[in-house]
Amino acid sequence: MAKQASSSGGALYDAQRLARIKASKLYVSNASPGKVPVIYSAVYNIAFLGLEKLHPFDSSKWGRVCELLIQKGELESRRIMEPGEATKEDLLVVHTPEYLESLKRSYVAASILEVEIFNLCVYISFLSSIKQVPPVALLPYCIIRSKVLVPFRKQVGGSVLAGKVAYERGWAINVGGGFHHCCGYRGGGFCVYADITLCIHFAFANLNISRAMIVDLDAHQGNGHERDFADDDRVFIFDMYNRDIYPLDYEAKRWIDRRVEISSGTRTDSYLTRLKQELEGAFQAFAPDLLVYNAGTDILEGDPLGRLEVSPEGVKERDEIVFSFARQRNIPIVMLTSGGYMRSSAGVIAESISNLHSKKLIDLAGVN
């Protein structure tokens, strides 16, 4: 596997990775005492001439989560932490040079984002007929970079920073990230960069931790981080997902430490009962120094891609269960918002964060 191959570089490879991490500025932010561990940037949101409408993912949901929390008076915009943007050197901590180079080709980015190619071509041809320029000129690399890659790099910066902030403050929420289908050498499923893997590698190198747990509760299997951490006993992977849907990565399943497969149509009560049982077993088997929680809302009833039937209240309870497990054990927890393919997802995420605050599992006022 690619991870094994990259590790085979031995001391030189490890030294290169460590040097890149130590030289990175991603752990430097405006995380002053007046800030709360909620990480977000307006750069997260993707919008370019309506092109984002070719994908079912709500590419402005991250901003709407913060707007809703601010409107409710539970979060002040001035208290939100602004992350840095991951540079090429940061990304090379995990990604191969060949993969990063491939992202300069428009069709590669389109396939990873799962923008349906036929519709994309029709859309570009339509625009080109209006502007009377060749279709290829409408999507040069500079546009792909500024309108697509930079927002994802900024979210990667948020996930990496969240690891540091959670270690210092007990918890952190990156209102973005969770690109769990991307590994070091390939992307897919709207996941361009492996932010979960990067978050954990930065934590291992910079923080006093040696064991991390990924709790992946997105509706889809997290095959990206599973490939990246194959045979790495420092990382325990708990993945509860719909076995009937994408990515159906049977090889990556071998590296899930606690695999919980559920079927399409699973409802709230069954979902939450199974989650509590399996999480208890996971924490009995492994004691992490850091927990990375991939909190996708594509488990919601009606989500066209997740195909599960969990209610909004069920999502709130799910998040509360995971935070309770971590906070009761004094395990720093990073929450990433990951997938969610309905416009209602933003409201559910905001309500869940509010609920965590009301249950004193987090503090949006910046006291702890």
C-alpha positions in Angstrom: 0.0 0.0 0.0 1.1 3.6 -0.5 1.5 4.3 3.2 3.8 1.3 3.6 5.7 2.4 0.6 6.2 5.9 2.0 7.2 4.6 5.3 9.9 2.4 3.7 11.9 5.5 3.1 13.1 5.0 6.7 14.9 7.7 8.7 15.2 10.0 5.7 11.5 10.0 5.0 10.7 10.5 8.7 13.2 13.3 9.0 11.7 15.1 5.9 8.2 14.7 7.3 9.3 16.0 10.7 11.1 18.9 9.2 8.1 20.0 7.2 5.9 19.8 10.3 8.3 21.8 12.4 8.6 24.5 9.7 4.8 24.8 9.2 2.9 27.8 10.4 -0.4 26.0 10.7 -0.1 25.9 14.5 0.2 29.7 14.5 -3.2 31.5 14.6 -5.1 34.3 16.2 -6.0 31.8 19.0 -5.7 34.4 21.7 -7.4 33.8 25.1 -10.5 35.8 23.9 -11.1 33.3 21.2 -13.3 30.1 21.5 -12.2 26.8 20.0 -14.5 27.2 17.0 -12.4 27.4 13.8 -13.7 28.9 10.6 -12.9 31.2 7.7 -15.1 32.7 5.0 -12.6 31.2 2.5 -14.1 27.8 3.3 -17.1 28.4 1.1 -17.0 27.4 -2.6 -18.7 29.5 -5.2 -17.8 30.0 -8.8 -20.3 31.1 -11.5 -22.8 28.6 -10.2 -20.4 25.7 -11.0 -20.9 24.4 -7.4 -24.5 23.7 -8.1 -23.5 20.8 -10.3 -22.8 18.8 -7.1 -25.4 18.0 -4.4 -23.1 19.1 -1.6 -24.0 22.4 -0.1 -20.7 24.2 -0.5 -21.7 27.2 1.5 -23.0 25.2 4.6 -19.9 26.1 6.6 -20.6 29.8 6.6 -24.3 29.2 7.3 -23.5 27.2 10.4 -21.6 30.1 11.9 -24.2 32.6 10.8 -26.9 30.7 12.6 -24.9 30.5 15.8 -24.2 34.2 15.6 -27.8 35.0 15.0 -28.8 33.0 18.0 -26.4 35.1 20.1 -24.4 32.0 21.1 -21.2 32.8 19.2 -19.5 36.1 18.5 -17.8 36.5 15.2 -14.8 38.2 16.8 -14.3 35.1 19.0 -14.0 32.6 16.0 -10.4 31.4 15.3 -9.1 32.0 11.8 -6.9 29.1 10.5 -4.0 29.4 8.1 -3.9 27.9 4.6 -2.0 24.6 4.2 0.9 25.2 1.9 2.4 22.6 -0.5 5.1 21.8 2.0 2.4 21.2 4.6 0.5 18.9 2.3 3.6 17.0 1.4 3.7 15.7 5.0 1.1 13.2 3.8 0.5 13.6 0.0 2.8 12.4 -2.8 4.2 15.1 -5.1 2.5 13.2 -8.0 -0.9 13.5 -6.5 -0.5 17.3 -5.8 0.7 17.8 -9.3 -2.3 16.0 -10.7 -4.7 18.5 -9.1 -3.5 21.1 -11.6 -5.5 19.2 -14.3 -9.1 20.4 -14.3 -10.6 17.0 -15.1 -8.8 15.5 -12.1 -10.3 18.1 -9.8 -13.7 17.6 -11.4 -13.6 13.8 -10.9 -12.6 14.2 -7.2 -15.4 16.7 -6.6 -17.7 14.3 -8.4 -19.0 17.0 -10.6 -20.8 15.0 -13.3 -18.5 15.3 -16.3 -21.2 15.5 -19.0 -23.0 18.3 -17.2 -19.7 20.0 -16.6 -18.9 19.9 -20.3 -22.4 21.2 -21.2 -22.1 24.0 -18.7 -18.6 25.1 -19.9 -19.7 24.9 -23.5 -22.7 27.1 -22.7 -20.5 29.7 -20.9 -17.9 29.6 -23.7 -20.6 30.3 -26.3 -21.6 33.4 -24.4 -18.0 34.6 -23.9 -16.8 33.3 -27.3 -13.7 31.7 -25.9 -12.5 28.1 -26.0 -14.1 26.0 -23.2 -10.7 25.0 -21.7 -9.9 28.6 -21.1 -12.8 28.9 -18.6 -11.1 26.6 -16.1 -7.4 27.3 -16.1 -5.4 26.1 -13.1 -5.4 29.6 -11.5 -9.2 29.4 -11.3 -9.2 25.8 -10.0 -6.7 26.8 -7.4 -8.3 30.0 -6.2 -12.0 28.8 -6.3 -11.6 25.2 -5.3 -8.2 24.2 -3.9 -7.6 27.2 -1.7 -10.9 26.7 0.2 -10.0 23.1 0.8 -6.5 24.0 1.9 -7.9 26.5 4.3 -10.1 23.8 5.8 -7.1 21.6 6.1 -5.4 24.4 8.1 -8.5 24.4 10.3 -8.4 20.7 11.0 -4.7 20.8 11.8 -5.1 23.8 14.1 -8.0 22.1 15.8 -5.7 19.3 17.0 -3.5 21.8 18.8 -6.4 23.8 20.2 -8.2 20.7 21.4 -5.0 19.5 23.2 -4.7 22.9 24.9 -8.4 23.6 25.6 -10.0 20.1 25.7 -12.1 20.5 22.6 -12.2 22.2 19.2 -14.7 22.3 16.3 -13.5 23.0 12.8 -16.6 24.1 11.0 -15.4 22.3 7.9 -13.0 19.5 7.1 -13.5 15.8 7.5 -12.3 14.8 4.0 -12.2 11.1 4.9 -12.2 9.7 1.3 -8.8 11.2 0.5 -5.5 9.5 1.3 -1.9 10.4 0.5 -2.0 9.4 -3.1 -5.6 9.9 -4.3 -8.8 11.9 -3.7 -12.4 11.2 -4.2 -15.9 11.7 -2.9 -15.6 15.6 -2.7 -12.4 15.0 -0.6 -9.3 16.7 -2.1 -6.9 16.7 0.8 -6.4 14.2 3.7 -7.0 16.7 6.6 -7.7 14.0 9.2 -4.4 12.3 8.5 -2.6 15.6 8.5 -4.2 16.6 11.8 -3.0 13.4 13.5 0.5 13.5 12.1 1.0 17.2 13.2 -0.3 16.2 16.7 2.1 13.3 17.0 5.0 15.5 16.0 4.2 18.6 18.0 2.1 17.6 21.0 2.9 15.2 23.8 0.7 12.4 22.4 1.3 8.9 21.0 -2.2 7.5 20.5 -5.1 8.8 18.5 -8.6 7.6 17.8 -10.7 8.4 14.8 -14.5 8.1 15.4 -15.9 8.4 11.9 -19.7 8.7 12.0 -20.2 10.1 8.5 -22.7 7.8 6.6 -19.9 6.7 4.3 -16.9 4.5 5.0 -13.7 6.6 5.7 -11.5 4.8 3.4 -8.9 7.6 3.0 -7.7 7.7 6.6 -8.0 3.9 6.7 -5.5 3.6 3.9 -3.2 6.2 5.4 -3.1 4.5 8.8 -3.0 0.9 7.6 -1.1 -1.2 10.2 -0.3 1.9 12.3 -1.1 0.8 15.9 -0.9 4.3 17.2 -4.2 5.1 15.5 -7.4 3.3 16.4 -10.2 3.7 13.8 -13.8 3.4 14.7 -16.0 3.6 11.6 -19.8 3.3 11.7 -21.2 3.6 8.1 -23.8 2.4 5.7 -22.4 -0.7 4.0 -24.6 -0.3 1.0 -23.2 2.9 -0.4 -20.0 4.5 -1.7 -17.1 3.9 -1.5 -17.4 0.1 -1.0 -13.6 0.0 -0.4 -13.3 -3.6 0.8 -9.5 -3.5 1.0 -9.6 -0.4 3.3 -12.0 -2.2 5.6 -9.2 -4.5 6.7 -7.7 -1.5 8.6 -10.8 -0.5 10.6 -10.2 -1.5 14.3 -13.9 -1.2 15.2 -16.0 -1.7 12.1 -19.7 -1.1 12.6 -21.7 -1.7 9.4 -25.3 -0.7 9.2 -27.8 -0.9 6.3 -29.8 1.7 4.4 -32.9 2.8 6.2 -31.5 2.4 9.7 -33.6 4.6 12.0 -32.7 6.8 15.0 -33.2 4.5 17.9 -31.4 1.5 16.3 -28.6 3.8 15.3 -28.0 5.4 18.7 -28.3 2.1 20.6 -25.7 0.5 18.4 -23.4 3.5 18.6 -23.4 3.5 22.4 -22.6 -0.2 22.6 -19.8 0.0 20.1 -18.2 3.1 21.4 -18.1 1.6 24.9 -16.2 -1.4 23.4 -13.9 0.8 21.5 -12.9 2.8 24.6 -12.3 -0.4 26.5 -10.0 -1.6 23.8 -8.0 1.7 23.3 -7.2 4.7 25.4 -6.4 7.6 23.1 -4.6 10.9 23.8 -6.6 12.6 21.1 -10.0 11.9 19.5 -10.8 13.1 16.0 -14.5 13.0 15.5 -15.8 13.0 11.9 -19.4 14.2 12.4 -21.1 14.0 9.0 -24.7 14.9 8.8 -25.4 12.7 5.8 -27.0 10.2 8.3 -30.0 12.5 8.3 -33.4 11.2 7.1 -33.9 12.3 3.5 -30.2 12.7 2.7 -29.9 11.4 -0.9 -26.5 9.9 -0.5 -26.4 8.7 3.1 -29.6 6.7 2.8 -30.1 6.5 6.6 -33.1 7.6 8.6 -31.7 9.5 11.6 -33.7 12.5 12.8 -32.3 15.9 13.5 -32.7 15.2 17.2 -30.9 11.9 16.7 -27.9 13.8 15.2 -27.8 16.1 18.3 -27.9 13.1 20.6 -25.2 11.3 18.5 -22.8 14.3 18.9 -23.6 14.6 22.6 -22.8 10.9 23.1 -19.4 11.2 21.4 -18.5 14.4 23.3 -19.6 12.9 26.6 -17.4 9.8 26.1 -14.4 12.1 25.4 -15.0 14.7 28.0 -15.7 12.3 30.8 -12.4 10.6 30.1 -10.5 14.0 29.7 -9.6 13.1 26.1 -9.1 16.2 23.9 -11.7 16.0 21.0 -11.6 17.5 17.5 -14.9 17.7 15.7 -15.1 18.0 11.9 -18.4 18.6 10.0 -17.7 16.3 7.0 -20.5 15.2 4.7 -24.1 16.3 4.6 -26.0 16.7 1.3 -29.1 18.7 2.2 -29.5 22.4 2.8 -31.0 21.6 6.2 -27.6 20.2 7.3 -26.3 23.6 8.4 -29.2 24.2 10.7 -28.8 20.7 12.3 -25.1 21.3 12.8 -25.7 24.6 14.4 -28.4 23.2 16.7 -26.1 20.3 17.7 -23.3 22.7 18.6 -25.8 24.8 20.6 -26.9 21.6 22.4 -23.3 20.7 23.3 -23.0 24.2 24.8 -26.2 23.9 26.8 -25.1 20.5 28.1 -21.7 22.1 29.2 -19.7 19.8 27.0 -18.3 22.9 25.3 -18.3 26.6 26.1 -19.0 29.0 23.3 -18.5 32.0 25.7 -14.7 31.3 25.9 -14.5 30.5 29.6 -12.8 27.1 29.3 
